[in-house]
Amino acid sequence: MLSISLFIALLIDRLMPGLRTTSTETLFPRYFRWVEQNLFSRHLPPRLIPLLMLMPALLLVMLGMVFFKITMLILVFYTVIAFVCLEPAAINEEVDDWLNNLQDRESQNSASPDELFSRANRSLYTVVFWLVIGGPLMAVSYRCLEKLSFQTSLYAHDKWKPDIARLLSWLEWLPALISSYVFLVAGNFEAGLKQLRQMPVFNANPEALNALRLQQVGKAVLQTGDRADDYSSSDFLRRCRGLLLRSLVLWLLFAALLDYWF
């Protein structure tokens, strides 16, 4: 059922892009402001602030799971959770924005080609993984933490932000590793496998390792011969988006298999 909800959520996002613009993009910032204004205490140890931010959302998700299961509308609930947590813009609008600003290297709104692989993993693949493995609670927890890492206006953010970054890097480690193997299937298997074998499975900085693995393997599987690719060209960016979309399809198949087995 979770895999079906993922497909429906992506379909809704594709058919009604305005729905995301008017709702989910401001959902998390509004939620964090509400918690800060109504539940926040300056006497709370700074490192407990992320936990305080998570608790109301997780409580709401648990209540929703009970209510929608009783009313036999659990698929609707799963679809809403998937829609809120997934961010398909990472491989759609981000690439379009970069292509439109290809001549303006100083544009603040364009994603670097190297960042697209990491963004796809953070915006899509990691959510798919945790939604199927851990259910709505894990998916919402991950997305809340990821959004919270950008909230620099909250109290003592410099004290708890490194903890969130470290936790996110570990939550993204296994999805990033799986994504690198998915890239092999979706692109140049031999070139990607050669690059993947040169990289460690673990190191002391998982955040950097996740990004480097995705970027290096992603670029390797997109090689079109012996010549070096221009990684900032429009042709490469379009092939990059094609790889990420094919990988998303494979991730959805992977999710469907896990959903069926468990």
C-alpha positions, 0 to 999 in steps of 0.5 A, a space after each residue: 500500500 505504501 508503494 501505491 501511495 508513492 506513485 499516487 503522490 508523484 502523479 498528483 505532483 505532476 498533474 497539479 504542481 500548483 498544489 505543492 507551491 501553495 501548500 507544502 513549501 510553506 508547511 514546515 516553516 509555519 509548523 516550526 514557527 508555531 512550535 516555537 511560539 506555543 511550545 518553546 521554552 528558553 530554559 530548554 537545553 539547546 540540544 533538545 530543541 530538535 526533539 521538541 520540534 519533532 514531537 508534535 508532528 510525530 504525535 499528529 502522524 500517530 493519531 492520523 494512522 489510528 484514525 485513518 486505519 479505523 475509517 479504512 482510508 489509510 491509503 489516503 493518509 499514506 498518500 498525503 504523507 508521501 506528497 508532503 515528504 517527497 520533493 520531485 522538484 529536485 529533478 524537474 524544476 531544479 534542472 529546468 532552472 539551471 538550463 534557463 540560467 545556463 549563461 548566468 553562472 552567478 544565479 542564486 537560484 540554480 543548482 550546481 550539476 554536482 548537487 543534483 545527485 545529492 538533492 535527488 537522494 535527499 529529496 526523493 530516494 531517502 524518503 522512499 527508503 524510510 517510508 517503506 522501511 520505517 513507515 510514515 513516522 520515519 519519513 516525517 521524522 527525516 523530512 522534519 529534520 532535513 527542513 529543520 537544518 535550514 531554519 537558522 532563525 530558531 533559538 540557538 541553532 548553531 548549537 543543535 544544527 551540527 547534531 542534525 547534520 550528523 544524524 541526517 548524514 547517517 540517515 542518508 548513508 544507506 539510501 545513498 549507497 543503494 542509489 549508487 547501485 541503482 545508477 549502475 542499472 540505469 546507466 553505464 554499468 561497467 564505468 559506474 562499477 569501476 568508479 564505485 569499487 574505488 570508493 570506501 563504504 564508510 569513513 569518518 565523514 559520511 555526509 561528504 562520502 554520500 555526496 562524493 559517491 553519488 556524484 562520482 558514480 552518477 557522472 561515471 554511468 553517464 559517460 558516452 565514450 572516452 572523451 571527457 564530458 562537459 558537466 556544465 553543458 545542457 546535454 549533460 544536465 538533460 542526461 543527468 535528469 534522465 538518469 535520475 528519473 530512471 533511478 526513481 522508477 527503479 526505486 519505486 519498483 524496489 519499494 513495491 517489492 519491499 512492500 509486498 514482502 513485508 
